[in-house]
Amino acid sequence: MGHRLKDDGKKWPGGKIYYDYKLPDTSTAAGGQQQLDLDRLKLVDTIEECMERWMRFVNADGITHIQFIWSKDAPVYKVIDLTKDNEGSGSGQNGYDGTSPFYIQWKRQADDHIKSIPHELGHIMGLLHENDRVEGMLDDNPFTGKNPLMCPTLSYIPEMLQKKRDRYQAVGDYDIWSIMHYPEVTGYKWNCGDDQLQAYMDANPDPLFKAVQPAFNYARWKKKMGRPCPLNYPTRQEVEAGLWTPSLGDVTTLRLLYPGPVAQNAQ
Ligand SMILES: [Zn+2]
């Protein structure tokens, strides 16, 4: 189902996620730099839309589990830094943290910065990669015919993940449809073949994902992404068009992490 911060971890109090932007100054730069900065400013709309979309899904049961609040009026707030020239995107320290920013790369031809936004917001709320919940190496996790797993193949990874288990906990079954399921990455491998993965995906579609992309199937997915990796990782176009969805497991995991005002008062 998911992989989340423990209850005594760095959860956002009351599910209120405060943030503020660090924006490029477009008044002084000229020429190409100015255009670059204007393009970066447009990311604000996309990020806001992604936050809205997360809230719509997670709070759809009528309980306000999470709120993204654009305000510095809180002891801790996340800085979203749109001024960095470095490559890559990162959410900084996960969860309730004001010490490291969420930064987004901007290379004119690269799509990574936009397609990663929903995933990075997942980290900010306190979700961790689904594949990082697997204990041991590939050999320790033979395919059982049930739930396929993406497993570590490099020996230092289990040790690294062991430390994260102090702060994170797995919830329910492994969820291949999680938006936090990291695309195929060096050091990880599926414990089953492509045909077995396909059979599992066909038999176990995610209801939220399927509602948005009913025609989704493994063959099309493989063609779209060029390699058998990103599962529920959206494309840039899907993020810009508001067509991405978290998995039902992501939504359920966040509801457990942030039970909402009523449940919190009852504790
Ligand atoms: Zn990530």
Boltz pocket constraint, residues with backbone or C-beta under 6 A from the ligand:
constraints:
  - pocket:
      binder: B
      contacts: [[A, 119], [A, 123], [A, 129], [A, 180], [A, 182]]
      max_distance: 6.0
